[in-house]
Amino acid sequence: MSIKNHLNFQFDGQVALVTGAAVGIGREIALAFAQSGARLILSDVLEEEGHHTAELARQQGVDVIYTHCDVSDESQVKDMVAQALNQFGRLDMACNNAGVEGVMGAAGETSNENWDRVMNINLRGAWLCMKYEIQAMLQQKTKGSIVNIASIAGLIGFPGLPAYVSSKHGLVGLTKNAALEYAAQGLRVNAICPGPIMTEMLKRIMATTPGLQESMTNSVPAKRIGECREVADSVLFLCSPYSGYTTGQALAIDGGWVAQ
């Protein structure tokens, strides 16, 4: 599996960390970094799929570490970043992609367990990753770039997903706040907010839900579902010198959905 590097990003010798790298968008981001020459530390809780992503990345000729990491567990997050520093001596880029949607249900019906799980992974987990990534990057002369994968659900509401929407709105806010705190030190923090993206999970859902693909496609002004590669391209852009004056932004990759 490989993707085309449209903008010829070059990250030779730099180190990138990607959470939630086992499948879907996370895997495509990992492979995009690998194709651009970055050394990688990848993490997920899906062991078999995570190791497979790591092997695909190694086929691009770069050094790769895979580690199991539940981002809601501070000790595991701390160890993950420590592994990157021990192996590579630095951390230049980080993409905090790990997340879950949770169980559908209105705000008055969602369970405490669902709320806590979604918030612990999507918001607390991203914050914990940022906490240790920032500490690592501030020790370097070149401070680096952090990209958080939020969602258009971090910009607008989606009835039936109160925990998910709240977590992603929180992540966008956290992104903006951290960007302001560290801008003067040269560390950039941005978020990407994907709309409907053609992941394996979405393909499975569409295959079992008659009419879903057509109705979802018709809801997007661009009249198509996005590709994982398009999210990966945007992550690399926000980590590259092409976006050196960009921080604190929440970039929607959604075919125009939130502009409606």
C-alpha beads as a LAMMPS data file, in Angstrom:
LAMMPS data file: protein, C-alpha beads

260 atoms
259 bonds

1 atom types
1 bond types

-500.0 500.0 xlo xhi
-500.0 500.0 ylo yhi
-500.0 500.0 zlo zhi

Masses

1 110.0

Atoms # bond

1 1 1 0.000 0.000 0.000
2 1 1 1.324 3.426 -0.893
3 1 1 0.067 6.879 -1.717
4 1 1 1.196 9.523 -4.133
5 1 1 3.132 12.374 -2.562
6 1 1 1.533 15.256 -4.438
7 1 1 3.487 18.171 -2.991
8 1 1 6.817 16.344 -2.713
9 1 1 7.090 16.870 1.043
10 1 1 10.579 16.092 2.331
11 1 1 10.994 15.100 5.965
12 1 1 14.247 13.156 5.628
13 1 1 15.801 12.575 9.048
14 1 1 12.881 14.073 10.940
15 1 1 10.782 12.110 13.433
16 1 1 6.991 11.850 13.330
17 1 1 4.637 10.294 15.852
18 1 1 1.174 9.068 14.798
19 1 1 -1.422 7.701 17.211
20 1 1 -4.329 5.568 16.031
21 1 1 -2.076 4.445 13.181
22 1 1 -3.411 0.901 12.733
23 1 1 -6.148 1.476 10.162
24 1 1 -7.972 4.041 8.038
25 1 1 -6.886 7.664 8.203
26 1 1 -4.148 6.913 10.731
27 1 1 -2.542 4.305 8.487
28 1 1 -2.620 6.649 5.498
29 1 1 -1.012 9.429 7.541
30 1 1 1.731 7.054 8.686
31 1 1 2.447 5.939 5.124
32 1 1 2.472 9.520 3.866
33 1 1 5.098 10.447 6.445
34 1 1 7.099 7.338 5.561
35 1 1 7.014 8.142 1.860
36 1 1 8.311 11.605 2.686
37 1 1 11.317 10.155 4.495
38 1 1 10.306 10.647 8.129
39 1 1 11.327 8.196 10.816
40 1 1 8.246 7.014 12.651
41 1 1 6.844 6.002 15.981
42 1 1 3.369 4.566 15.497
43 1 1 0.868 3.547 18.141
44 1 1 -2.552 1.998 18.506
45 1 1 -4.415 -0.562 20.620
46 1 1 -5.012 -2.802 17.581
47 1 1 -1.865 -4.900 17.689
48 1 1 -2.073 -6.929 14.490
49 1 1 -3.197 -4.013 12.342
50 1 1 -0.668 -1.693 13.968
51 1 1 2.242 -3.994 13.219
52 1 1 0.991 -4.304 9.649
53 1 1 1.011 -0.520 9.232
54 1 1 4.535 -0.431 10.634
55 1 1 5.682 -3.049 8.112
56 1 1 4.085 -1.155 5.230
57 1 1 5.891 1.987 6.390
58 1 1 9.231 0.165 6.596
59 1 1 8.798 -0.806 2.960
60 1 1 9.256 2.901 2.188
61 1 1 12.812 2.591 3.524
62 1 1 12.448 4.393 6.867
63 1 1 12.995 3.398 10.504
64 1 1 9.741 2.599 12.300
65 1 1 8.799 1.783 15.890
66 1 1 5.373 0.391 16.721
67 1 1 4.149 0.498 20.306
68 1 1 0.879 -0.391 21.972
69 1 1 -0.631 2.739 23.509
70 1 1 -4.000 3.466 25.058
71 1 1 -3.928 7.249 24.867
72 1 1 -6.256 7.594 27.856
73 1 1 -3.541 6.033 30.052
74 1 1 -0.958 8.657 31.003
75 1 1 1.804 6.171 31.771
76 1 1 1.439 4.577 28.326
77 1 1 1.502 7.972 26.611
78 1 1 4.568 9.033 28.569
79 1 1 6.326 5.791 27.624
80 1 1 5.384 6.232 23.955
81 1 1 7.018 9.659 23.720
82 1 1 10.010 8.409 25.730
83 1 1 10.474 5.603 23.202
84 1 1 10.636 8.138 20.386
85 1 1 13.290 10.148 22.225
86 1 1 15.288 7.084 23.247
87 1 1 15.274 5.655 19.727
88 1 1 15.574 8.792 17.616
89 1 1 16.720 11.520 20.008
90 1 1 14.058 14.023 18.996
91 1 1 10.419 14.561 17.998
92 1 1 9.664 16.919 15.133
93 1 1 6.040 16.190 14.231
94 1 1 3.086 14.569 15.957
95 1 1 -0.356 13.669 14.661
96 1 1 -2.841 12.831 17.402
97 1 1 -5.338 10.745 15.484
98 1 1 -6.576 8.147 17.986
99 1 1 -10.308 8.434 18.628
100 1 1 -13.650 6.663 18.934
101 1 1 -17.196 7.615 17.978
102 1 1 -18.977 5.948 20.868
103 1 1 -22.582 4.795 20.994
104 1 1 -25.323 6.800 19.300
105 1 1 -28.046 8.301 21.476
106 1 1 -29.469 11.692 22.398
107 1 1 -27.875 13.779 25.157
108 1 1 -30.596 12.810 27.620
109 1 1 -30.103 9.124 26.899
110 1 1 -26.349 8.569 26.553
111 1 1 -24.789 6.549 29.360
112 1 1 -22.149 7.776 31.774
113 1 1 -19.906 4.952 30.570
114 1 1 -20.181 6.011 26.930
115 1 1 -19.586 9.666 27.776
116 1 1 -16.510 8.889 29.875
117 1 1 -14.988 6.500 27.322
118 1 1 -15.349 8.929 24.422
119 1 1 -14.074 11.911 26.385
120 1 1 -11.172 9.951 27.891
121 1 1 -9.891 8.830 24.495
122 1 1 -10.785 11.753 22.235
123 1 1 -10.073 14.709 24.515
124 1 1 -8.105 13.574 27.567
125 1 1 -6.062 11.268 25.328
126 1 1 -5.205 14.026 22.877
127 1 1 -4.313 16.354 25.755
128 1 1 -2.029 13.744 27.337
129 1 1 -0.284 13.193 24.015
130 1 1 0.145 16.931 23.519
131 1 1 1.445 17.334 27.065
132 1 1 4.403 15.021 26.502
133 1 1 4.916 15.918 22.845
134 1 1 5.165 19.596 23.764
135 1 1 7.630 18.883 26.559
136 1 1 9.818 16.935 24.125
137 1 1 9.645 19.523 21.349
138 1 1 10.465 22.461 23.606
139 1 1 13.851 20.899 24.369
140 1 1 14.845 21.212 20.704
141 1 1 16.162 24.161 18.739
142 1 1 13.561 23.477 16.030
143 1 1 10.332 23.163 17.980
144 1 1 8.105 21.250 15.566
145 1 1 4.447 20.886 14.697
146 1 1 1.463 19.097 16.235
147 1 1 -1.666 18.229 14.274
148 1 1 -4.776 16.993 16.051
149 1 1 -7.374 15.046 14.094
150 1 1 -10.717 16.486 15.166
151 1 1 -13.805 16.301 12.927
152 1 1 -16.400 18.531 11.370
153 1 1 -18.237 17.434 14.533
154 1 1 -15.805 19.782 16.258
155 1 1 -17.259 22.660 14.242
156 1 1 -20.975 21.834 14.005
157 1 1 -23.435 19.583 15.811
158 1 1 -24.511 16.050 14.917
159 1 1 -27.642 14.932 16.783
160 1 1 -27.215 11.532 18.377
161 1 1 -23.497 11.877 19.125
162 1 1 -23.320 14.228 22.130
163 1 1 -20.126 12.797 23.615
164 1 1 -18.310 12.675 20.289
165 1 1 -19.357 16.192 19.285
166 1 1 -18.395 17.558 22.698
167 1 1 -15.014 15.827 22.619
168 1 1 -14.183 17.148 19.162
169 1 1 -15.326 20.697 19.981
170 1 1 -13.097 20.438 23.049
171 1 1 -10.184 19.264 20.925
172 1 1 -10.541 22.224 18.581
173 1 1 -10.547 24.537 21.605
174 1 1 -7.526 22.811 23.108
175 1 1 -5.708 23.143 19.792
176 1 1 -6.322 26.895 19.644
177 1 1 -5.334 27.385 23.272
178 1 1 -2.064 25.463 22.966
179 1 1 -1.249 27.282 19.725
180 1 1 -1.456 30.615 21.545
181 1 1 0.590 29.359 24.491
182 1 1 3.528 28.174 22.372
183 1 1 3.464 30.344 19.223
184 1 1 6.208 32.665 20.465
185 1 1 8.453 29.648 21.052
186 1 1 8.038 28.436 17.486
187 1 1 5.882 25.395 18.208
188 1 1 2.818 25.175 15.972
189 1 1 -0.451 23.404 16.834
190 1 1 -3.307 22.918 14.357
191 1 1 -6.319 20.672 13.908
192 1 1 -7.817 18.956 10.907
193 1 1 -11.575 18.415 10.818
194 1 1 -12.460 15.655 8.330
195 1 1 -15.940 15.264 6.937
196 1 1 -17.131 11.949 5.448
197 1 1 -14.017 9.958 4.526
198 1 1 -13.994 6.600 2.734
199 1 1 -12.444 4.406 5.408
200 1 1 -12.868 0.648 5.643
201 1 1 -15.258 1.219 8.540
202 1 1 -17.446 3.539 6.469
203 1 1 -17.416 1.053 3.590
204 1 1 -18.672 -1.673 5.931
205 1 1 -21.425 0.572 7.291
206 1 1 -22.495 1.581 3.790
207 1 1 -22.585 -2.051 2.690
208 1 1 -25.087 -2.888 5.422
209 1 1 -27.141 0.328 5.277
210 1 1 -29.105 0.655 2.031
211 1 1 -29.086 4.150 0.572
212 1 1 -26.512 5.542 3.021
213 1 1 -23.774 6.136 0.472
214 1 1 -26.121 7.976 -1.878
215 1 1 -27.635 10.146 0.853
216 1 1 -24.240 10.958 2.373
217 1 1 -22.762 11.804 -1.022
218 1 1 -25.697 14.062 -1.817
219 1 1 -25.167 15.885 1.501
220 1 1 -21.644 16.912 0.499
221 1 1 -21.475 19.955 -1.795
222 1 1 -18.599 18.314 -3.700
223 1 1 -20.886 15.300 -4.286
224 1 1 -18.323 12.717 -3.262
225 1 1 -16.881 11.071 -0.173
226 1 1 -13.364 12.120 0.722
227 1 1 -10.320 9.838 0.602
228 1 1 -7.945 9.097 3.484
229 1 1 -5.087 10.365 1.303
230 1 1 -6.645 13.826 1.258
231 1 1 -6.512 14.002 5.051
232 1 1 -2.928 12.710 5.038
233 1 1 -1.865 15.351 2.511
234 1 1 -3.267 18.048 4.777
235 1 1 -1.456 16.672 7.830
236 1 1 1.858 16.762 5.982
237 1 1 1.128 20.283 4.757
238 1 1 0.537 21.496 8.323
239 1 1 3.796 19.874 9.442
240 1 1 5.805 21.311 6.576
241 1 1 7.526 24.667 5.993
242 1 1 4.736 25.434 3.499
243 1 1 2.558 26.250 6.531
244 1 1 5.208 27.880 8.690
245 1 1 2.978 30.860 9.526
246 1 1 -0.072 28.727 10.298
247 1 1 -1.032 27.867 13.868
248 1 1 -4.226 27.600 15.907
249 1 1 -6.316 26.665 12.878
250 1 1 -9.083 24.069 12.477
251 1 1 -8.970 23.053 8.823
252 1 1 -12.109 21.366 7.484
253 1 1 -11.441 18.644 4.893
254 1 1 -15.071 18.059 4.026
255 1 1 -15.973 18.896 0.432
256 1 1 -17.722 22.048 1.612
257 1 1 -20.020 20.448 4.231
258 1 1 -19.621 23.077 6.995
259 1 1 -19.819 25.966 4.505
260 1 1 -23.505 25.185 3.898

Bonds

1 1 1 2
2 1 2 3
3 1 3 4
4 1 4 5
5 1 5 6
6 1 6 7
7 1 7 8
8 1 8 9
9 1 9 10
10 1 10 11
11 1 11 12
12 1 12 13
13 1 13 14
14 1 14 15
15 1 15 16
16 1 16 17
17 1 17 18
18 1 18 19
19 1 19 20
20 1 20 21
21 1 21 22
22 1 22 23
23 1 23 24
24 1 24 25
25 1 25 26
26 1 26 27
27 1 27 28
28 1 28 29
29 1 29 30
30 1 30 31
31 1 31 32
32 1 32 33
33 1 33 34
34 1 34 35
35 1 35 36
36 1 36 37
37 1 37 38
38 1 38 39
39 1 39 40
40 1 40 41
41 1 41 42
42 1 42 43
43 1 43 44
44 1 44 45
45 1 45 46
46 1 46 47
47 1 47 48
48 1 48 49
49 1 49 50
50 1 50 51
51 1 51 52
52 1 52 53
53 1 53 54
54 1 54 55
55 1 55 56
56 1 56 57
57 1 57 58
58 1 58 59
59 1 59 60
60 1 60 61
61 1 61 62
62 1 62 63
63 1 63 64
64 1 64 65
65 1 65 66
66 1 66 67
67 1 67 68
68 1 68 69
69 1 69 70
70 1 70 71
71 1 71 72
72 1 72 73
73 1 73 74
74 1 74 75
75 1 75 76
76 1 76 77
77 1 77 78
78 1 78 79
79 1 79 80
80 1 80 81
81 1 81 82
82 1 82 83
83 1 83 84
84 1 84 85
85 1 85 86
86 1 86 87
87 1 87 88
88 1 88 89
89 1 89 90
90 1 90 91
91 1 91 92
92 1 92 93
93 1 93 94
94 1 94 95
95 1 95 96
96 1 96 97
97 1 97 98
98 1 98 99
99 1 99 100
100 1 100 101
101 1 101 102
102 1 102 103
103 1 103 104
104 1 104 105
105 1 105 106
106 1 106 107
107 1 107 108
108 1 108 109
109 1 109 110
110 1 110 111
111 1 111 112
112 1 112 113
113 1 113 114
114 1 114 115
115 1 115 116
116 1 116 117
117 1 117 118
118 1 118 119
119 1 119 120
120 1 120 121
121 1 121 122
122 1 122 123
123 1 123 124
124 1 124 125
125 1 125 126
126 1 126 127
127 1 127 128
128 1 128 129
129 1 129 130
130 1 130 131
131 1 131 132
132 1 132 133
133 1 133 134
134 1 134 135
135 1 135 136
136 1 136 137
137 1 137 138
138 1 138 139
139 1 139 140
140 1 140 141
141 1 141 142
142 1 142 143
143 1 143 144
144 1 144 145
145 1 145 146
146 1 146 147
147 1 147 148
148 1 148 149
149 1 149 150
150 1 150 151
151 1 151 152
152 1 152 153
153 1 153 154
154 1 154 155
155 1 155 156
156 1 156 157
157 1 157 158
158 1 158 159
159 1 159 160
160 1 160 161
161 1 161 162
162 1 162 163
163 1 163 164
164 1 164 165
165 1 165 166
166 1 166 167
167 1 167 168
168 1 168 169
169 1 169 170
170 1 170 171
171 1 171 172
172 1 172 173
173 1 173 174
174 1 174 175
175 1 175 176
176 1 176 177
177 1 177 178
178 1 178 179
179 1 179 180
180 1 180 181
181 1 181 182
182 1 182 183
183 1 183 184
184 1 184 185
185 1 185 186
186 1 186 187
187 1 187 188
188 1 188 189
189 1 189 190
190 1 190 191
191 1 191 192
192 1 192 193
193 1 193 194
194 1 194 195
195 1 195 196
196 1 196 197
197 1 197 198
198 1 198 199
199 1 199 200
200 1 200 201
201 1 201 202
202 1 202 203
203 1 203 204
204 1 204 205
205 1 205 206
206 1 206 207
207 1 207 208
208 1 208 209
209 1 209 210
210 1 210 211
211 1 211 212
212 1 212 213
213 1 213 214
214 1 214 215
215 1 215 216
216 1 216 217
217 1 217 218
218 1 218 219
219 1 219 220
220 1 220 221
221 1 221 222
222 1 222 223
223 1 223 224
224 1 224 225
225 1 225 226
226 1 226 227
227 1 227 228
228 1 228 229
229 1 229 230
230 1 230 231
231 1 231 232
232 1 232 233
233 1 233 234
234 1 234 235
235 1 235 236
236 1 236 237
237 1 237 238
238 1 238 239
239 1 239 240
240 1 240 241
241 1 241 242
242 1 242 243
243 1 243 244
244 1 244 245
245 1 245 246
246 1 246 247
247 1 247 248
248 1 248 249
249 1 249 250
250 1 250 251
251 1 251 252
252 1 252 253
253 1 253 254
254 1 254 255
255 1 255 256
256 1 256 257
257 1 257 258
258 1 258 259
259 1 259 260
